[in-house]
Amino acid sequence: MFLCEKRITYLSLFRDEIKNGNVGFVKFVDKNRECRMDLQLKKLSGSCDGSYPLYFITETGKESLGEIYVQAGEANVIRYFKTDEEKIILSEKQIVQREICGILIPLQNNCYVSGMWKEPLEQWENPPKDKVERNIQENLVSVEEKPDIRAAYHREEKECSLSDDKWEQILGSYPQIHPFGDQRTFISMELKDFVILRAGYQKLLNNSFLLHGFYNYHHLILGPDMELGNKESDCFYVGVPGTYFEREKMVAVMFGFEGFECEGPVEIGKFGYYLRRVEL
């Protein structure tokens, strides 16, 4: 899907690099080789009033879209861009629509507004990275944990005194749920719990689709599923909560999620989980 084919993305406020909730949206509609961008901001502090730069975030950097003016904590911006086949025209520069990843509005006092529908290949200059994600990687030992599971893993490496079944250890330390109304057991987990996954899968903490689902529903799920896997042994899946829509499914696939499952048949608008295979 090209950028301007009726795309709507929610915008979030980040303060001191920590997400502070949704503050608006940006919508793109393409008609007759012209793209209309509608951007609305609301619920910003009055201290944010003023003029600020507006950028497209691309796969390799950022492109200026001029400035917007915030007044009484709100802004309403409409911009038009000419389109040429798969490209969008900014003044004399053309950008491939598929390379545009999101919107960025740097504010003052270490604040910014951002909405991303795709992960860039490179970070933009002075990237405002979510501090929560970074702290998970840097300060795991200082986070209040569930009952000693990390210490147990360290003891297992040194003394080999724990059970060989890592999943059984996890089940004993996390809330157990049955999200699909059958006998399959999953656990409810948070971002800080990604330490139980193999190191290569902890990079999912930078996955925008996963973070969006977590911040909306405040939990994720993890569990084994032979039916979804190779039929011979259990495969473990992380599940991101959400509702089933074709557009949402397309975004999920773009961010590496293999499928959607819910209790009963899958139907439009039904709550369930977008699943991605991981390893413990």
FIZAGU-376596 format. One record per residue (C-alpha): x, y, z; residue in three letters. Coordinates in pm, whole numbers, padded with zeros to 5 digits. Example, Ala and Ser with C-alpha at 12.3 -4.5 7.8 and 13.67 -1.06 7.14 Angstrom:
2
<node><c1>01230</c1><c2>-00450</c2><c3>00780</c3><res>Ala</res></node>
<node><c1>01367</c1><c2>-00106</c2><c3>00714</c3><res>Ser</res></node>
***
This chain:
280
<node><c1>00000</c1><c2>00000</c2><c3>00000</c3><res>Met</res></node>
<node><c1>00134</c1><c2>00340</c2><c3>-00093</c3><res>Phe</res></node>
<node><c1>00152</c1><c2>00620</c2><c3>00163</c3><res>Leu</res></node>
<node><c1>-00142</c1><c2>00818</c2><c3>00029</c3><res>Cys</res></node>
<node><c1>-00390</c1><c2>00535</c2><c3>-00019</c3><res>Glu</res></node>
<node><c1>-00620</c1><c2>00636</c2><c3>00267</c3><res>Lys</res></node>
<node><c1>-00369</c1><c2>00573</c2><c3>00546</c3><res>Arg</res></node>
<node><c1>-00447</c1><c2>00684</c2><c3>00902</c3><res>Ile</res></node>
<node><c1>-00179</c1><c2>00682</c2><c3>01172</c3><res>Thr</res></node>
<node><c1>-00215</c1><c2>00786</c2><c3>01536</c3><res>Tyr</res></node>
<node><c1>00035</c1><c2>01033</c2><c3>01678</c3><res>Leu</res></node>
<node><c1>00193</c1><c2>00998</c2><c3>02022</c3><res>Ser</res></node>
<node><c1>00361</c1><c2>01249</c2><c3>02251</c3><res>Leu</res></node>
<node><c1>00703</c1><c2>01158</c2><c3>02392</c3><res>Phe</res></node>
<node><c1>00837</c1><c2>01353</c2><c3>02690</c3><res>Arg</res></node>
<node><c1>01195</c1><c2>01295</c2><c3>02806</c3><res>Asp</res></node>
<node><c1>01192</c1><c2>01005</c2><c3>02559</c3><res>Glu</res></node>
<node><c1>00899</c1><c2>00831</c2><c3>02734</c3><res>Ile</res></node>
<node><c1>00562</c1><c2>00787</c2><c3>02564</c3><res>Lys</res></node>
<node><c1>00288</c1><c2>01002</c2><c3>02720</c3><res>Asn</res></node>
<node><c1>-00016</c1><c2>00888</c2><c3>02522</c3><res>Gly</res></node>
<node><c1>-00192</c1><c2>00966</c2><c3>02195</c3><res>Asn</res></node>
<node><c1>-00234</c1><c2>01329</c2><c3>02094</c3><res>Val</res></node>
<node><c1>-00388</c1><c2>01312</c2><c3>01748</c3><res>Gly</res></node>
<node><c1>-00363</c1><c2>01152</c2><c3>01407</c3><res>Phe</res></node>
<node><c1>-00245</c1><c2>01205</c2><c3>01051</c3><res>Val</res></node>
<node><c1>-00447</c1><c2>01093</c2><c3>00750</c3><res>Lys</res></node>
<node><c1>-00343</c1><c2>01065</c2><c3>00385</c3><res>Phe</res></node>
<node><c1>-00583</c1><c2>01043</c2><c3>00090</c3><res>Val</res></node>
<node><c1>-00475</c1><c2>01016</c2><c3>-00273</c3><res>Asp</res></node>
<node><c1>-00698</c1><c2>01149</c2><c3>-00549</c3><res>Lys</res></node>
<node><c1>-00621</c1><c2>01245</c2><c3>-00907</c3><res>Asn</res></node>
<node><c1>-00242</c1><c2>01228</c2><c3>-00862</c3><res>Arg</res></node>
<node><c1>-00259</c1><c2>01454</c2><c3>-00558</c3><res>Glu</res></node>
<node><c1>-00209</c1><c2>01349</c2><c3>-00194</c3><res>Cys</res></node>
<node><c1>-00388</c1><c2>01535</c2><c3>00083</c3><res>Arg</res></node>
<node><c1>-00242</c1><c2>01516</c2><c3>00433</c3><res>Met</res></node>
<node><c1>-00466</c1><c2>01604</c2><c3>00729</c3><res>Asp</res></node>
<node><c1>-00281</c1><c2>01630</c2><c3>01061</c3><res>Leu</res></node>
<node><c1>-00457</c1><c2>01706</c2><c3>01388</c3><res>Gln</res></node>
<node><c1>-00299</c1><c2>01753</c2><c3>01729</c3><res>Leu</res></node>
<node><c1>-00485</c1><c2>01796</c2><c3>02057</c3><res>Lys</res></node>
<node><c1>-00437</c1><c2>01761</c2><c3>02432</c3><res>Lys</res></node>
<node><c1>-00090</c1><c2>01916</c2><c3>02420</c3><res>Leu</res></node>
<node><c1>00018</c1><c2>02135</c2><c3>02710</c3><res>Ser</res></node>
<node><c1>-00023</c1><c2>02507</c2><c3>02660</c3><res>Gly</res></node>
<node><c1>00352</c1><c2>02536</c2><c3>02715</c3><res>Ser</res></node>
<node><c1>00393</c1><c2>02362</c2><c3>02378</c3><res>Cys</res></node>
<node><c1>00237</c1><c2>02653</c2><c3>02188</c3><res>Asp</res></node>
<node><c1>00453</c1><c2>02785</c2><c3>01907</c3><res>Gly</res></node>
<node><c1>00589</c1><c2>02705</c2><c3>01563</c3><res>Ser</res></node>
<node><c1>00764</c1><c2>02370</c2><c3>01505</c3><res>Tyr</res></node>
<node><c1>00921</c1><c2>02181</c2><c3>01212</c3><res>Pro</res></node>
<node><c1>00734</c1><c2>01891</c2><c3>01056</c3><res>Leu</res></node>
<node><c1>00916</c1><c2>01596</c2><c3>00898</c3><res>Tyr</res></node>
<node><c1>00859</c1><c2>01278</c2><c3>00705</c3><res>Phe</res></node>
<node><c1>01077</c1><c2>01002</c2><c3>00852</c3><res>Ile</res></node>
<node><c1>01215</c1><c2>00794</c2><c3>00565</c3><res>Thr</res></node>
<node><c1>01408</c1><c2>00469</c2><c3>00559</c3><res>Glu</res></node>
<node><c1>01737</c1><c2>00658</c2><c3>00563</c3><res>Thr</res></node>
<node><c1>01667</c1><c2>00996</c2><c3>00725</c3><res>Gly</res></node>
<node><c1>01405</c1><c2>01271</c2><c3>00736</c3><res>Lys</res></node>
<node><c1>01254</c1><c2>01520</c2><c3>00492</c3><res>Glu</res></node>
<node><c1>01118</c1><c2>01862</c2><c3>00587</c3><res>Ser</res></node>
<node><c1>00750</c1><c2>01940</c2><c3>00532</c3><res>Leu</res></node>
<node><c1>00779</c1><c2>02299</c2><c3>00655</c3><res>Gly</res></node>
<node><c1>00639</c1><c2>02410</c2><c3>00990</c3><res>Glu</res></node>
<node><c1>00318</c1><c2>02377</c2><c3>01190</c3><res>Ile</res></node>
<node><c1>00176</c1><c2>02616</c2><c3>01447</c3><res>Tyr</res></node>
<node><c1>00043</c1><c2>02489</c2><c3>01782</c3><res>Val</res></node>
<node><c1>-00204</c1><c2>02714</c2><c3>01964</c3><res>Gln</res></node>
<node><c1>-00386</c1><c2>02633</c2><c3>02291</c3><res>Ala</res></node>
<node><c1>-00235</c1><c2>02287</c2><c3>02273</c3><res>Gly</res></node>
<node><c1>-00387</c1><c2>02208</c2><c3>01933</c3><res>Glu</res></node>
<node><c1>-00294</c1><c2>02217</c2><c3>01566</c3><res>Ala</res></node>
<node><c1>-00485</c1><c2>02150</c2><c3>01247</c3><res>Asn</res></node>
<node><c1>-00272</c1><c2>02116</c2><c3>00934</c3><res>Val</res></node>
<node><c1>-00364</c1><c2>02037</c2><c3>00574</c3><res>Ile</res></node>
<node><c1>-00095</c1><c2>01985</c2><c3>00311</c3><res>Arg</res></node>
<node><c1>-00116</c1><c2>01881</c2><c3>-00055</c3><res>Tyr</res></node>
<node><c1>00154</c1><c2>01692</c2><c3>-00245</c3><res>Phe</res></node>
<node><c1>00172</c1><c2>01600</c2><c3>-00610</c3><res>Lys</res></node>
<node><c1>00220</c1><c2>01229</c2><c3>-00675</c3><res>Thr</res></node>
<node><c1>00389</c1><c2>01067</c2><c3>-00974</c3><res>Asp</res></node>
<node><c1>00334</c1><c2>00692</c2><c3>-01001</c3><res>Glu</res></node>
<node><c1>00505</c1><c2>00554</c2><c3>-00687</c3><res>Glu</res></node>
<node><c1>00662</c1><c2>00883</c2><c3>-00578</c3><res>Lys</res></node>
<node><c1>00555</c1><c2>01187</c2><c3>-00382</c3><res>Ile</res></node>
<node><c1>00688</c1><c2>01528</c2><c3>-00488</c3><res>Ile</res></node>
<node><c1>00821</c1><c2>01771</c2><c3>-00225</c3><res>Leu</res></node>
<node><c1>00914</c1><c2>02097</c2><c3>-00397</c3><res>Ser</res></node>
<node><c1>01185</c1><c2>01984</c2><c3>-00637</c3><res>Glu</res></node>
<node><c1>01255</c1><c2>01654</c2><c3>-00461</c3><res>Lys</res></node>
<node><c1>01083</c1><c2>01322</c2><c3>-00521</c3><res>Gln</res></node>
<node><c1>01052</c1><c2>01052</c2><c3>-00253</c3><res>Ile</res></node>
<node><c1>00945</c1><c2>00694</c2><c3>-00310</c3><res>Val</res></node>
<node><c1>00625</c1><c2>00653</c2><c3>-00110</c3><res>Gln</res></node>
<node><c1>00721</c1><c2>00306</c2><c3>00013</c3><res>Arg</res></node>
<node><c1>01032</c1><c2>00456</c2><c3>00177</c3><res>Glu</res></node>
<node><c1>00832</c1><c2>00692</c2><c3>00400</c3><res>Ile</res></node>
<node><c1>00804</c1><c2>00546</c2><c3>00751</c3><res>Cys</res></node>
<node><c1>00629</c1><c2>00807</c2><c3>00965</c3><res>Gly</res></node>
<node><c1>00584</c1><c2>01162</c2><c3>01092</c3><res>Ile</res></node>
<node><c1>00803</c1><c2>01355</c2><c3>01338</c3><res>Leu</res></node>
<node><c1>00736</c1><c2>01690</c2><c3>01510</c3><res>Ile</res></node>
<node><c1>01017</c1><c2>01798</c2><c3>01747</c3><res>Pro</res></node>
<node><c1>00875</c1><c2>02019</c2><c3>02022</c3><res>Leu</res></node>
<node><c1>01053</c1><c2>02197</c2><c3>02307</c3><res>Gln</res></node>
<node><c1>01180</c1><c2>02077</c2><c3>02645</c3><res>Asn</res></node>
<node><c1>01278</c1><c2>01728</c2><c3>02527</c3><res>Asn</res></node>
<node><c1>00934</c1><c2>01659</c2><c3>02381</c3><res>Cys</res></node>
<node><c1>00832</c1><c2>01539</c2><c3>02038</c3><res>Tyr</res></node>
<node><c1>00532</c1><c2>01397</c2><c3>01854</c3><res>Val</res></node>
<node><c1>00572</c1><c2>01092</c2><c3>01635</c3><res>Ser</res></node>
<node><c1>00362</c1><c2>00842</c2><c3>01442</c3><res>Gly</res></node>
<node><c1>00528</c1><c2>00547</c2><c3>01268</c3><res>Met</res></node>
<node><c1>00373</c1><c2>00291</c2><c3>01034</c3><res>Trp</res></node>
<node><c1>00701</c1><c2>00131</c2><c3>00932</c3><res>Lys</res></node>
<node><c1>01043</c1><c2>00086</c2><c3>01094</c3><res>Glu</res></node>
<node><c1>01319</c1><c2>00288</c2><c3>00920</c3><res>Pro</res></node>
<node><c1>01637</c1><c2>00115</c2><c3>00807</c3><res>Leu</res></node>
<node><c1>01840</c1><c2>00380</c2><c3>00991</c3><res>Glu</res></node>
<node><c1>01767</c1><c2>00604</c2><c3>01286</c3><res>Gln</res></node>
<node><c1>01705</c1><c2>00970</c2><c3>01209</c3><res>Trp</res></node>
<node><c1>01947</c1><c2>01232</c2><c3>01335</c3><res>Glu</res></node>
<node><c1>01944</c1><c2>01258</c2><c3>01716</c3><res>Asn</res></node>
<node><c1>01679</c1><c2>00982</c2><c3>01738</c3><res>Pro</res></node>
<node><c1>01426</c1><c2>01025</c2><c3>02019</c3><res>Pro</res></node>
<node><c1>01426</c1><c2>00656</c2><c3>02115</c3><res>Lys</res></node>
<node><c1>01171</c1><c2>00531</c2><c3>02363</c3><res>Asp</res></node>
<node><c1>01346</c1><c2>00533</c2><c3>02699</c3><res>Lys</res></node>
<node><c1>01133</c1><c2>00250</c2><c3>02826</c3><res>Val</res></node>
<node><c1>01269</c1><c2>00018</c2><c3>02553</c3><res>Glu</res></node>
<node><c1>01629</c1><c2>00120</c2><c3>02618</c3><res>Arg</res></node>
<node><c1>01600</c1><c2>00078</c2><c3>02993</c3><res>Asn</res></node>
<node><c1>01475</c1><c2>-00274</c2><c3>02945</c3><res>Ile</res></node>
<node><c1>01803</c1><c2>-00359</c2><c3>02774</c3><res>Gln</res></node>
<node><c1>02035</c1><c2>-00159</c2><c3>03002</c3><res>Glu</res></node>
<node><c1>01879</c1><c2>-00195</c2><c3>03345</c3><res>Asn</res></node>
<node><c1>01719</c1><c2>-00538</c2><c3>03361</c3><res>Leu</res></node>
<node><c1>01877</c1><c2>-00618</c2><c3>03697</c3><res>Val</res></node>
<node><c1>01734</c1><c2>-00302</c2><c3>03853</c3><res>Ser</res></node>
<node><c1>01375</c1><c2>-00363</c2><c3>03743</c3><res>Val</res></node>
<node><c1>01138</c1><c2>-00510</c2><c3>03997</c3><res>Glu</res></node>
<node><c1>01097</c1><c2>-00867</c2><c3>03877</c3><res>Glu</res></node>
<node><c1>00856</c1><c2>-01151</c2><c3>03911</c3><res>Lys</res></node>
<node><c1>00967</c1><c2>-01412</c2><c3>04169</c3><res>Pro</res></node>
<node><c1>01341</c1><c2>-01462</c2><c3>04112</c3><res>Asp</res></node>
<node><c1>01309</c1><c2>-01613</c2><c3>03763</c3><res>Ile</res></node>
<node><c1>01617</c1><c2>-01431</c2><c3>03628</c3><res>Arg</res></node>
<node><c1>01824</c1><c2>-01535</c2><c3>03929</c3><res>Ala</res></node>
<node><c1>01704</c1><c2>-01890</c2><c3>03870</c3><res>Ala</res></node>
<node><c1>01834</c1><c2>-01883</c2><c3>03514</c3><res>Tyr</res></node>
<node><c1>02176</c1><c2>-01767</c2><c3>03636</c3><res>His</res></node>
<node><c1>02183</c1><c2>-02047</c2><c3>03893</c3><res>Arg</res></node>
<node><c1>02088</c1><c2>-02294</c2><c3>03622</c3><res>Glu</res></node>
<node><c1>02391</c1><c2>-02191</c2><c3>03417</c3><res>Glu</res></node>
<node><c1>02627</c1><c2>-02220</c2><c3>03716</c3><res>Lys</res></node>
<node><c1>02489</c1><c2>-02515</c2><c3>03909</c3><res>Glu</res></node>
<node><c1>02254</c1><c2>-02694</c2><c3>03665</c3><res>Cys</res></node>
<node><c1>02032</c1><c2>-02749</c2><c3>03969</c3><res>Ser</res></node>
<node><c1>01699</c1><c2>-02645</c2><c3>03817</c3><res>Leu</res></node>
<node><c1>01458</c1><c2>-02838</c2><c3>03604</c3><res>Ser</res></node>
<node><c1>01560</c1><c2>-02895</c2><c3>03244</c3><res>Asp</res></node>
<node><c1>01223</c1><c2>-02769</c2><c3>03126</c3><res>Asp</res></node>
<node><c1>01253</c1><c2>-02392</c2><c3>03103</c3><res>Lys</res></node>
<node><c1>00888</c1><c2>-02351</c2><c3>03008</c3><res>Trp</res></node>
<node><c1>00777</c1><c2>-02525</c2><c3>03328</c3><res>Glu</res></node>
<node><c1>00988</c1><c2>-02279</c2><c3>03527</c3><res>Gln</res></node>
<node><c1>00825</c1><c2>-01989</c2><c3>03346</c3><res>Ile</res></node>
<node><c1>00475</c1><c2>-02125</c2><c3>03409</c3><res>Leu</res></node>
<node><c1>00550</c1><c2>-02127</c2><c3>03780</c3><res>Gly</res></node>
<node><c1>00643</c1><c2>-01758</c2><c3>03784</c3><res>Ser</res></node>
<node><c1>00387</c1><c2>-01586</c2><c3>03556</c3><res>Tyr</res></node>
<node><c1>00007</c1><c2>-01559</c2><c3>03540</c3><res>Pro</res></node>
<node><c1>-00137</c1><c2>-01840</c2><c3>03328</c3><res>Gln</res></node>
<node><c1>-00419</c1><c2>-01766</c2><c3>03083</c3><res>Ile</res></node>
<node><c1>-00618</c1><c2>-01946</c2><c3>02812</c3><res>His</res></node>
<node><c1>-00671</c1><c2>-01667</c2><c3>02556</c3><res>Pro</res></node>
<node><c1>-00832</c1><c2>-01887</c2><c3>02291</c3><res>Phe</res></node>
<node><c1>-01086</c1><c2>-02068</c2><c3>02506</c3><res>Gly</res></node>
<node><c1>-00919</c1><c2>-02408</c2><c3>02477</c3><res>Asp</res></node>
<node><c1>-00662</c1><c2>-02614</c2><c3>02670</c3><res>Gln</res></node>
<node><c1>-00355</c1><c2>-02429</c2><c3>02543</c3><res>Arg</res></node>
<node><c1>-00181</c1><c2>-02242</c2><c3>02823</c3><res>Thr</res></node>
<node><c1>-00012</c1><c2>-01907</c2><c3>02768</c3><res>Phe</res></node>
<node><c1>00138</c1><c2>-01659</c2><c3>03013</c3><res>Ile</res></node>
<node><c1>00066</c1><c2>-01289</c2><c3>03042</c3><res>Ser</res></node>
<node><c1>00385</c1><c2>-01085</c2><c3>03015</c3><res>Met</res></node>
<node><c1>00518</c1><c2>-00729</c2><c3>02994</c3><res>Glu</res></node>
<node><c1>00806</c1><c2>-00568</c2><c3>02807</c3><res>Leu</res></node>
<node><c1>01052</c1><c2>-00620</c2><c3>03092</c3><res>Lys</res></node>
<node><c1>00987</c1><c2>-00994</c2><c3>03075</c3><res>Asp</res></node>
<node><c1>01152</c1><c2>-01033</c2><c3>02733</c3><res>Phe</res></node>
<node><c1>01466</c1><c2>-01139</c2><c3>02919</c3><res>Val</res></node>
<node><c1>01322</c1><c2>-01493</c2><c3>02922</c3><res>Ile</res></node>
<node><c1>01358</c1><c2>-01511</c2><c3>02543</c3><res>Leu</res></node>
<node><c1>01678</c1><c2>-01591</c2><c3>02361</c3><res>Arg</res></node>
<node><c1>01894</c1><c2>-01284</c2><c3>02302</c3><res>Ala</res></node>
<node><c1>01818</c1><c2>-01269</c2><c3>01931</c3><res>Gly</res></node>
<node><c1>01446</c1><c2>-01220</c2><c3>01999</c3><res>Tyr</res></node>
<node><c1>01488</c1><c2>-00942</c2><c3>02254</c3><res>Gln</res></node>
<node><c1>01526</c1><c2>-00702</c2><c3>01961</c3><res>Lys</res></node>
<node><c1>01148</c1><c2>-00731</c2><c3>01930</c3><res>Leu</res></node>
<node><c1>01144</c1><c2>-00459</c2><c3>02197</c3><res>Leu</res></node>
<node><c1>01211</c1><c2>-00222</c2><c3>01906</c3><res>Asn</res></node>
<node><c1>00917</c1><c2>-00356</c2><c3>01702</c3><res>Asn</res></node>
<node><c1>00667</c1><c2>-00073</c2><c3>01658</c3><res>Ser</res></node>
<node><c1>00367</c1><c2>-00303</c2><c3>01606</c3><res>Phe</res></node>
<node><c1>00441</c1><c2>-00493</c2><c3>01927</c3><res>Leu</res></node>
<node><c1>00487</c1><c2>-00171</c2><c3>02125</c3><res>Leu</res></node>
<node><c1>00166</c1><c2>-00023</c2><c3>01988</c3><res>His</res></node>
<node><c1>-00033</c1><c2>-00329</c2><c3>02099</c3><res>Gly</res></node>
<node><c1>00131</c1><c2>-00336</c2><c3>02442</c3><res>Phe</res></node>
<node><c1>00069</c1><c2>00033</c2><c3>02515</c3><res>Tyr</res></node>
<node><c1>-00296</c1><c2>-00005</c2><c3>02412</c3><res>Asn</res></node>
<node><c1>-00373</c1><c2>-00323</c2><c3>02610</c3><res>Tyr</res></node>
<node><c1>-00090</c1><c2>-00330</c2><c3>02871</c3><res>His</res></node>
<node><c1>00004</c1><c2>-00694</c2><c3>02820</c3><res>His</res></node>
<node><c1>00139</c1><c2>-00951</c2><c3>02576</c3><res>Leu</res></node>
<node><c1>00112</c1><c2>-01329</c2><c3>02575</c3><res>Ile</res></node>
<node><c1>00365</c1><c2>-01608</c2><c3>02532</c3><res>Leu</res></node>
<node><c1>00307</c1><c2>-01978</c2><c3>02491</c3><res>Gly</res></node>
<node><c1>00378</c1><c2>-02301</c2><c3>02301</c3><res>Pro</res></node>
<node><c1>00155</c1><c2>-02417</c2><c3>02018</c3><res>Asp</res></node>
<node><c1>00217</c1><c2>-02741</c2><c3>01829</c3><res>Met</res></node>
<node><c1>-00081</c1><c2>-02676</c2><c3>01603</c3><res>Glu</res></node>
<node><c1>00063</c1><c2>-02349</c2><c3>01477</c3><res>Leu</res></node>
<node><c1>00416</c1><c2>-02493</c2><c3>01458</c3><res>Gly</res></node>
<node><c1>00561</c1><c2>-02789</c2><c3>01276</c3><res>Asn</res></node>
<node><c1>00315</c1><c2>-03048</c2><c3>01417</c3><res>Lys</res></node>
<node><c1>00606</c1><c2>-03244</c2><c3>01568</c3><res>Glu</res></node>
<node><c1>00710</c1><c2>-03027</c2><c3>01860</c3><res>Ser</res></node>
<node><c1>00595</c1><c2>-02717</c2><c3>02043</c3><res>Asp</res></node>
<node><c1>00682</c1><c2>-02381</c2><c3>01889</c3><res>Cys</res></node>
<node><c1>00665</c1><c2>-02073</c2><c3>02110</c3><res>Phe</res></node>
<node><c1>00477</c1><c2>-01763</c2><c3>02005</c3><res>Tyr</res></node>
<node><c1>00454</c1><c2>-01407</c2><c3>02132</c3><res>Val</res></node>
<node><c1>00104</c1><c2>-01265</c2><c3>02091</c3><res>Gly</res></node>
<node><c1>00021</c1><c2>-00896</c2><c3>02052</c3><res>Val</res></node>
<node><c1>-00338</c1><c2>-00805</c2><c3>02147</c3><res>Pro</res></node>
<node><c1>-00553</c1><c2>-00632</c2><c3>01891</c3><res>Gly</res></node>
<node><c1>-00867</c1><c2>-00649</c2><c3>01678</c3><res>Thr</res></node>
<node><c1>-00882</c1><c2>-00814</c2><c3>01340</c3><res>Tyr</res></node>
<node><c1>-00904</c1><c2>-00587</c2><c3>01037</c3><res>Phe</res></node>
<node><c1>-00747</c1><c2>-00636</c2><c3>00696</c3><res>Glu</res></node>
<node><c1>-00543</c1><c2>-00315</c2><c3>00729</c3><res>Arg</res></node>
<node><c1>-00422</c1><c2>-00415</c2><c3>01074</c3><res>Glu</res></node>
<node><c1>-00333</c1><c2>-00762</c2><c3>00943</c3><res>Lys</res></node>
<node><c1>-00124</c1><c2>-00608</c2><c3>00662</c3><res>Met</res></node>
<node><c1>00067</c1><c2>-00395</c2><c3>00913</c3><res>Val</res></node>
<node><c1>00121</c1><c2>-00698</c2><c3>01138</c3><res>Ala</res></node>
<node><c1>00265</c1><c2>-00900</c2><c3>00849</c3><res>Val</res></node>
<node><c1>00493</c1><c2>-00610</c2><c3>00759</c3><res>Met</res></node>
<node><c1>00635</c1><c2>-00622</c2><c3>01113</c3><res>Phe</res></node>
<node><c1>00691</c1><c2>-00998</c2><c3>01106</c3><res>Gly</res></node>
<node><c1>00377</c1><c2>-01140</c2><c3>01267</c3><res>Phe</res></node>
<node><c1>00268</c1><c2>-01462</c2><c3>01106</c3><res>Glu</res></node>
<node><c1>-00101</c1><c2>-01477</c2><c3>01180</c3><res>Gly</res></node>
<node><c1>-00399</c1><c2>-01389</c2><c3>01396</c3><res>Phe</res></node>
<node><c1>-00593</c1><c2>-01612</c2><c3>01636</c3><res>Glu</res></node>
<node><c1>-00891</c1><c2>-01551</c2><c3>01863</c3><res>Cys</res></node>
<node><c1>-01149</c1><c2>-01750</c2><c3>02053</c3><res>Glu</res></node>
<node><c1>-01369</c1><c2>-01907</c2><c3>01788</c3><res>Gly</res></node>
<node><c1>-01369</c1><c2>-01814</c2><c3>01418</c3><res>Pro</res></node>
<node><c1>-01176</c1><c2>-01510</c2><c3>01298</c3><res>Val</res></node>
<node><c1>-01411</c1><c2>-01226</c2><c3>01208</c3><res>Glu</res></node>
<node><c1>-01368</c1><c2>-00858</c2><c3>01123</c3><res>Ile</res></node>
<node><c1>-01351</c1><c2>-00648</c2><c3>01440</c3><res>Gly</res></node>
<node><c1>-01297</c1><c2>-00945</c2><c3>01672</c3><res>Lys</res></node>
<node><c1>-01042</c1><c2>-00924</c2><c3>01954</c3><res>Phe</res></node>
<node><c1>-00750</c1><c2>-01165</c2><c3>01954</c3><res>Gly</res></node>
<node><c1>-00374</c1><c2>-01185</c2><c3>01917</c3><res>Tyr</res></node>
<node><c1>-00129</c1><c2>-01135</c2><c3>01630</c3><res>Tyr</res></node>
<node><c1>00133</c1><c2>-01408</c2><c3>01669</c3><res>Leu</res></node>
<node><c1>00505</c1><c2>-01430</c2><c3>01598</c3><res>Arg</res></node>
<node><c1>00731</c1><c2>-01730</c2><c3>01656</c3><res>Arg</res></node>
<node><c1>01013</c1><c2>-01695</c2><c3>01913</c3><res>Val</res></node>
<node><c1>01258</c1><c2>-01920</c2><c3>02099</c3><res>Glu</res></node>
<node><c1>01322</c1><c2>-01949</c2><c3>02472</c3><res>Leu</res></node>
***
